[in-house]
Amino acid sequence: METITTLEEALKRIAELEKENAKLKEEVEYYKNRKASGRQKHNAKWMAIYNDFVVCYEGGMTMVEIAKRNNISERSIYRYKAYYDKLREVADNDAGN
């Protein structure tokens, strides 16, 4: 970076930085407004399927049956099971204290 020695150079550099700043602000807005991809954990749909999973699992259905019932992958069912186990563990620890 070269040293700015005159007022004209400073004003020119300020103008360049303002343009760069405006461009970066546009880029930030783009990223703020875009839809996030991937699993949306704990949104309404996720919670509805999870709650149905709990009812079915506690009712004795197998993982495969629950997956077919909700039309989701078996891997997703095991994610729900892991979350279920984690919540049960926390509840058990709280009850023990």
URKAQUI-V444528 format. One record per backbone hydrogen bond with DSSP energy under -1.0 kcal/mol. CO is the residue of the C=O (numbers start at 0). NH is the residue of the N-H. Records with the same first field share a line. If there is no record, write none. Layout:
CO = NH  NH
//
This chain:
5 = 9
6 = 10
7 = 11
8 = 12
9 = 13
10 = 14
11 = 15
12 = 16
13 = 17
14 = 18
15 = 19
16 = 20
17 = 21
18 = 22
19 = 23
20 = 24
21 = 25
22 = 26
23 = 27
24 = 28
25 = 29
26 = 30
27 = 31
28 = 32
29 = 33
39 = 42
42 = 46
43 = 47
44 = 48
45 = 49
46 = 50
47 = 51
48 = 52
49 = 53
50 = 54
51 = 55
52 = 56
53 = 57
54 = 58
55 = 60
56 = 59
61 = 65
62 = 66
63 = 67
64 = 68
65 = 69
66 = 71
72 = 76
73 = 77
74 = 78
75 = 79
76 = 80
77 = 81
78 = 82
79 = 83
80 = 84
81 = 85
82 = 86
83 = 87
84 = 88
85 = 89
86 = 90
87 = 91
88 = 92
89 = 93
90 = 94
91 = 95
//
